[in-house]
Amino acid sequence: MKTVSGSLASALKIEPGITAIIGSGGKSTLLKTLGLELMRAGGRVLLCTTTHMFPVAGVPWDGSSRRLDAAPWKPGTLHVPGCTCEACAGLVRGSICQAGVLDPETGKLSSPAEPLDQLAQRFDYILTEADGSKRLPLKAHAAWEPVIPSGTTNVVWIVGASGFDKPISEVVHRPELFCKRCGCELTDVATPERVAQVLNAEMQALELNNARIMLNQVDTLSDPTMADRFEAALDRPVIANSLR
């Protein structure tokens, strides 16, 4: 089990292009953390979603359902005070922005109006939150999830360790699907081995065996060996961290 003390982007081997962040237990926090790391390293970074997410606090937003570079906005004309998105900053390195269409009723952003493959031609990194988990630490994916855009370069699959050894019915989004995939009951607990079994089954079904796995919230574990049990049952490298 590798615990990250430096750059998460380096530990997760984030390459330029589109990165889809899926799973549960800290996707939005990971999205922002990676975005700021890559920005500080000189990258031009865009944060967005292919489903729905709350806007990322502290990151400029283009504020419309129009293309980032559409009129009336031109390079040099700010969307909002302090905006550093590429439409405002031109080709300035070390910039970050988020894009998406805001639903005033939910306060959430949906996917940008401009296709991601087009945006990818103007940004070094596009980081997209590609599924939902109802703020629960664990989940099972429905047939229509995750929504990974074509041309994706990296997939990061995050798992919330705070759900380990807790009742499945309380800590898992779509618990019935979870139980079906690991042969247990809703009243059982989400052991590290069961979580790994579900993850392995989904990686195979979704053909995502090259996804980087991150176990988040390891500081919540009452028994630290549960992280090692998870990695052993998963039988692949896991990056451990405690993002908040």
VENVEN-V933171 format. One line per field, one symbol per residue. psi: psi as a letter, one per 40 degrees, with the letter a starting at -180 (. if undefined). burial: + if it has 16 or more other ideal C-beta (glycine too) atoms within 10 Angstrom, else -. Layout:
# VENVEN-V933171
psi=???
burial=???
This chain:
# VENVEN-V933171
psi=hhhhebhddddefhiiahhhhiaiffddddddddddddddeeihhhhaiebiiiihhehihefieiideiiehihehhdiheheidddebfhifiiiiiihhhddeeiiaiidhiddddeeeidhhhhheiieffidiiihideiighiiehdihhhihheeehfihdedehhgddddddeefaideiigiddddddddddddddeffeeihhhhifeeehdhdedddddddddfiihhiigi.
burial=+--+---++-++-+---+++++++++++-++++++++++---+++++++++++-++--++++-+--+++---+-----+---+++++++-----++++++-------+++++-+-+--++-++++++++++++--++++++---+++++--+-++++++++++++--++-+++++-+++-++-+---+-+++++++++++-++--+-+--++++++++--+----++-+++-++---++++++-
